[in-house]
C-alpha cells in the first residue's frame, strides 16, 4: 500500500466524523432558532424562512435537516420538553392526603407555569397550527393532572363541582390571571386549595 493511500484511509474517518459533528451543530442551531421564535412570536408567526435566517443557514440547508415544518416542530417540542420537564405526577400520587397532595402539586405546577409562561401562552394561543400529536399532549396534560388531584377526597360532592374547581385551579389561565394580579405561586396555591376544600364538601340543596 502506498503511503498516500494509507494516509487517505487514515484521514477519511476523521473527515466523516468532522462532517457529522458539523451536521449536528447545524441541526442544534436550527432547533434552537425555532424554539426561540416559538417562545417570542409564537408558532403561528414562525416561518421556515424566519427559522433559517435566525439559525444563519440557507433554506436549502434547513430542508436538508428538516423536510417539512411538522418534523421541525416535533423536534423542537421534544427538545423544549427535555429542557423544561413537567412536574412529576407520579410523586404526587404517592401523597395519601388529598389536601396535602393538592397543595404540593399546585405549588409545583404554578412554579412550572411561571418558568415557562411565555412559551406556554404562545402555544395555547397558536395551538390550532400545531401538529395533532402536540396538540393532544398540550390538552392532555391538565386533564391528567386533574385526574391525579381529584382522587381520594372523602367528601367529594355528587355534583362533580369539586372536580370542576380542581380543573379551574389547574388551568394555566387561572394561574396567569392571579399571578398578573401580584400573587405569589404559594398564595395562589393556598387560595385554590381553600376553594377546592369548600367545593368538595358542597352539597346542592
Backbone torsions as a table, in degrees:
resi	resn	phi	psi	omega
1	UNK	NA	130.9	179.7
2	UNK	-69.9	157.3	179.7
3	UNK	-62.6	-38.8	-179.7
4	UNK	-63.2	-42.9	-179.8
5	UNK	-65.7	-39.7	179.8
6	UNK	-62.8	-43.7	179.8
7	UNK	-65.4	-36.1	178.0
8	UNK	-63.0	-42.5	179.7
9	UNK	-67.9	-33.2	178.6
10	UNK	-70.3	-41.1	-175.0
11	UNK	-75.9	-26.3	-174.6
12	UNK	-57.0	-47.5	178.4
13	UNK	-59.8	-34.7	179.3
14	UNK	-66.5	-40.2	179.4
15	UNK	-66.2	-40.5	179.3
16	UNK	-65.2	-40.8	179.5
17	UNK	-66.7	-41.1	178.7
18	UNK	-63.1	-40.0	178.7
19	UNK	-65.4	-42.1	179.0
20	UNK	-63.5	-40.5	179.1
21	UNK	-65.5	-38.4	177.7
22	UNK	-64.8	-40.7	177.4
23	UNK	-61.8	-42.0	179.6
24	UNK	-63.6	-44.1	179.6
25	UNK	-62.5	-39.8	178.9
26	UNK	-65.0	-43.7	177.6
27	UNK	-58.7	-44.8	-179.6
28	UNK	-63.0	-39.3	178.6
29	UNK	-64.5	-40.8	-179.7
30	UNK	-65.9	-46.7	-179.8
31	UNK	-61.7	-44.6	-179.9
32	UNK	-64.1	-38.0	178.0
33	UNK	-62.2	-43.8	179.6
34	UNK	-66.1	-41.9	178.1
35	UNK	-61.3	-44.2	179.4
36	UNK	-60.6	-42.8	-179.6
37	UNK	-68.5	-40.3	177.2
38	UNK	-62.2	-35.6	-178.8
39	UNK	-78.9	-15.8	-179.4
40	UNK	-106.7	-61.0	-177.3
41	UNK	-98.3	-14.4	177.8
42	UNK	95.0	157.9	-177.6
43	UNK	-60.2	-37.8	-175.4
44	UNK	-63.2	-34.0	-178.0
45	UNK	-92.6	-4.3	-177.8
46	UNK	-87.3	115.5	177.6
47	UNK	-101.9	162.5	176.8
48	UNK	-63.4	-36.1	178.0
49	UNK	-63.6	-41.2	179.0
50	UNK	-64.1	-39.3	178.1
51	UNK	-63.9	-45.0	179.5
52	UNK	-60.6	-44.5	179.9
53	UNK	-61.6	-45.4	-177.4
54	UNK	-67.5	-34.5	-179.6
55	UNK	-80.3	-13.6	-179.2
56	UNK	74.7	34.5	178.7
57	UNK	-127.6	165.3	175.6
58	UNK	-80.1	161.6	176.1
59	UNK	-61.2	-35.6	179.0
60	UNK	-62.1	-42.9	177.6
61	UNK	-64.0	-42.9	178.9
62	UNK	-57.4	-46.8	-177.7
63	UNK	-72.9	-20.6	172.7
64	UNK	-68.2	-33.8	-179.6
65	UNK	-86.3	-36.6	-177.4
66	UNK	-135.0	105.2	-172.9
67	UNK	-64.7	-22.2	177.7
68	UNK	-155.3	171.0	-175.0
69	UNK	-66.7	-34.0	-178.8
70	UNK	-62.7	-41.8	178.2
71	UNK	-64.4	-41.4	179.3
72	UNK	-63.7	-46.0	-179.2
73	UNK	-63.2	-41.0	179.0
74	UNK	-62.9	-41.7	178.2
75	UNK	-65.7	-42.5	178.5
76	UNK	-61.8	-42.8	-179.5
77	UNK	-61.3	-46.1	179.6
78	UNK	-63.2	-41.0	180.0
79	UNK	-65.1	-44.4	-178.5
80	UNK	-66.7	-41.6	179.2
81	UNK	-65.9	-34.3	176.7
82	UNK	-65.0	-36.1	179.4
83	UNK	-81.3	-21.1	-177.4
84	UNK	-132.0	68.2	-175.6
85	UNK	-64.5	143.0	177.7
86	UNK	-68.9	158.8	176.4
87	UNK	-57.2	154.3	-175.6
88	UNK	-83.7	99.2	-179.1
89	UNK	-67.6	-27.6	179.2
90	UNK	-62.2	-36.2	178.0
91	UNK	-66.7	-33.2	179.2
92	UNK	-67.5	-39.3	-177.4
93	UNK	-64.0	-21.7	179.7
94	UNK	-76.7	-11.9	179.2
95	UNK	-86.1	115.9	-171.8
96	UNK	-71.8	-46.4	-176.2
97	UNK	-71.7	120.8	-175.9
98	UNK	-66.2	-29.3	178.8
99	UNK	-70.3	-46.5	177.2
100	UNK	-62.2	-43.2	178.6
101	UNK	-58.7	-45.4	-178.7
102	UNK	-63.5	-44.5	-178.2
103	UNK	-62.6	-45.9	-179.6
104	UNK	-67.2	-45.6	-177.2
105	UNK	-63.8	-44.6	-179.1
106	UNK	-65.9	-38.9	178.0
107	UNK	-61.9	-44.9	178.4
108	UNK	-67.1	-41.8	180.0
109	UNK	-62.5	-44.0	-179.1
110	UNK	-67.8	-34.2	174.4
111	UNK	-63.1	-38.5	177.0
112	UNK	-65.7	-43.4	177.4
113	UNK	-59.8	-42.6	-178.7
114	UNK	-64.3	-41.3	-177.7
115	UNK	-69.8	-24.6	-174.4
116	UNK	-122.3	19.4	-167.4
117	UNK	-62.1	-39.4	-177.4
118	UNK	-66.3	-46.3	178.2
119	UNK	-63.2	-45.5	-177.7
120	UNK	-62.9	-42.1	178.8
121	UNK	-61.2	-42.2	179.2
122	UNK	-66.0	-42.1	-179.6
123	UNK	-65.4	-41.3	179.5
124	UNK	-68.3	-38.2	178.9
125	UNK	-65.5	-39.3	-173.9
126	UNK	-105.1	21.4	-170.1
127	UNK	-59.9	-28.7	-176.4
128	UNK	-66.5	-20.9	-178.6
129	UNK	-93.0	-5.1	-177.6
130	UNK	-82.7	153.9	175.4
131	UNK	-56.0	149.7	-174.7
132	UNK	-56.5	-39.0	-178.6
133	UNK	-64.8	-37.2	179.5
134	UNK	-73.0	-39.4	174.6
135	UNK	-57.0	-44.7	-178.9
136	UNK	-62.3	-39.4	179.1
137	UNK	-66.2	-41.5	-179.9
138	UNK	-66.2	-45.2	-178.3
139	UNK	-72.8	-30.8	-176.6
140	UNK	-76.9	-24.7	-176.6
141	UNK	-60.1	-54.4	-179.8
142	UNK	-63.9	-31.2	177.8
143	UNK	-62.9	-43.5	178.8
144	UNK	-65.0	-39.3	178.5
145	UNK	-62.5	-45.0	179.6
146	UNK	-59.3	-42.1	-179.8
147	UNK	-60.2	-39.1	178.5
148	UNK	-69.0	-42.8	-173.1
149	UNK	-82.1	-16.8	-179.5
150	UNK	-87.6	-6.6	-176.0
151	UNK	-80.0	148.0	166.8
152	UNK	74.8	16.0	175.0
153	UNK	-78.4	119.2	-174.0
154	UNK	-68.9	-25.7	-175.7
155	UNK	-113.9	29.7	-178.0
156	UNK	-58.0	134.1	-174.9
157	UNK	-76.9	150.8	179.4
158	UNK	-68.9	-22.1	-175.9
159	UNK	-76.1	-13.9	-177.8
160	UNK	81.1	10.3	-177.8
161	UNK	-66.3	-32.7	178.8
162	UNK	-61.1	-45.9	178.6
163	UNK	-64.4	-37.3	179.3
164	UNK	-63.7	-39.4	-180.0
165	UNK	-72.3	-36.7	174.8
166	UNK	-61.8	-43.0	177.4
167	UNK	-59.6	-39.9	177.0
168	UNK	-65.2	-41.8	-178.2
169	UNK	-65.5	-34.2	-177.0
170	UNK	-77.3	-23.2	-173.8
171	UNK	-62.3	136.1	177.1
172	UNK	-58.7	-38.8	-178.4
173	UNK	-64.0	-35.6	177.2
174	UNK	-63.7	-49.3	178.9
175	UNK	-59.3	-46.6	-175.5
176	UNK	-63.0	-40.1	179.8
177	UNK	-60.7	-45.2	-178.6
178	UNK	-75.5	-36.2	177.9
179	UNK	-64.5	-38.6	177.8
180	UNK	-67.5	-20.0	175.3
181	UNK	-82.6	0.4	175.3
182	UNK	100.5	1.3	-179.8
183	UNK	-78.5	146.7	175.0
184	UNK	-79.6	167.5	179.3
185	UNK	-62.5	-38.3	178.6
186	UNK	-67.9	-37.6	177.0
187	UNK	-62.4	-45.4	-179.2
188	UNK	-64.6	-42.4	179.2
189	UNK	-61.6	-45.3	-179.9
190	UNK	-62.7	-41.7	178.6
191	UNK	-61.8	-45.2	-179.0
192	UNK	-69.2	-37.0	177.6
193	UNK	-61.7	-44.5	178.1
194	UNK	-61.2	-40.6	179.9
195	UNK	-66.9	-41.9	179.6
196	UNK	-66.5	-41.8	178.4
197	UNK	-58.9	-42.8	178.5
198	UNK	-64.5	-42.1	-178.3
199	UNK	-66.1	-38.8	-177.5
200	UNK	-66.0	-28.2	-179.6
201	UNK	-96.3	2.0	-178.1
202	UNK	-72.0	138.1	173.6
203	UNK	-126.6	124.8	179.6
204	UNK	-65.7	141.7	179.8
205	UNK	-67.1	NA	NA
